[in-house]
Structure formats: structure tokens, C-alpha cells
């Protein structure tokens, strides 16, 4: 079985920002991940990616928030998207972006 793209969305949040979310089902987990999903969720403001959740091979599930990178515990695609939306709201609040 090959990877199957489950969804791909680009959502314009404002004239200065957008969110992009891509999720695939993969035949076997990537190194350091314990689930059958590959994903990339990014929030871009003024052309700069300020928030990203992904699970690239070798790093496992992690998130980038501003200038920091840390582990992120994946449980379900729905929870991943909810966490991403929560962090977008947090970033906007902390950075005065609406």
C-alpha cells in the first residue's frame, strides 16, 4: 500500500496569514512515530512560518512554535488539528495578530 492523501487544505486567515494542513495515511509508521499518519500543518504570517506541526522521518512527532522546537504527542488527527488551532490562537494573542 502506498501513502494515501486524506486531506489538503489551505485556509486564508487574514490578508497577512494562512494555515496549510496536509495529512496522509501511510502503510507503516515513520521512525519515532507510533501511528500510520504523515502530516504537515503550518501557520504562515507575512511570508514566515511561525507555527508548524509535523512528523518528518527521524524526528517523530514535533512542533515548532516561533523559534522553539519540541516533541508533540500525537493521538488522533482530530486532536492534532484542535491543538494546531489552539496554538494559532495562542500565537495570534501573544503577537497581537488578528
N, C-alpha and C positions, 0 to 999 in steps of 0.2 A: 504494500500500500504506500502511495506517495502522500506527501503533505496535502491537506485539503484546506483551502482558504474558507473560513467560516464567515468572516465579515471584514470589510474595509470601509471605514467612514472618515470623512474629513468634515469637521464641523466648524464653521466660522463663528467665533465667539464675539468678536468686535472688529472694527476696522483695523486693529493692530494685532489681533491674535486669532489663532485657530488651534483646534485639537485634531490629532490624527490617530486613529486606532485601527490596528490590523491584528487579526487573530487567526491562527491556523491550528488544525488538529494534525498531529504528527504520528507516525507509526510507532515510535518509541521515544521515551523521554530523552532530552538532551542531557549532557553531563551536568551534574549538580542540580538537576531538576527531577522531581518525582511525579510528574504528570505528563499527559500526552498533548500539551499545548505549546505552541511557539507564539510569542506576542511582542508587539511593539506599540506602546502608547506614548504619544509625545504632545506636549503643550508648547507652542511657539508664540513668542511675543516679540514684536518688532524684528522679526527675522532670526531671533535667537531661541534655541530650545532651552527652556528654563525648567522643564519637568519631563522626565521620561521614566517609564516602567518597561523593562524588557528582560529577556532571559537568553541572551546570546550564549552560544556554546562555550563552555569552560567557566563562565561566571555564574551561571544559575540565575535564579530569580533575584532581581535587584531593581533599585530605583535611584534616579538622580533627581535631586531637589536643589535648585540653584547650583552652587558649586560643590555640593556634597554627594557622595555615592554610598549606599548602604544596602544590606540584604533586605529583601521583601519576601514575606511568607505568602505564597500563592495557595489559595484554597479552591476557588471556583472562578470561572470567567466573570460571573456576575459580581462577585466580591471585588475582583480586580478592577472592574470598571467603576464600582462605587468608591473604592479607595482612590482611584485616579481623579474622579470628580471632586472628592473631598480635598485632595491636595491642590487641585486647580483653584478651588475656592480659598484655600489657605494662602496659596501664593498670591492670588489677587488681593486678598485682605492685607497681607504683610507688605505688599509692594504698591499699594494704592492704585491698582489697576482694576477697572470695572469692565 
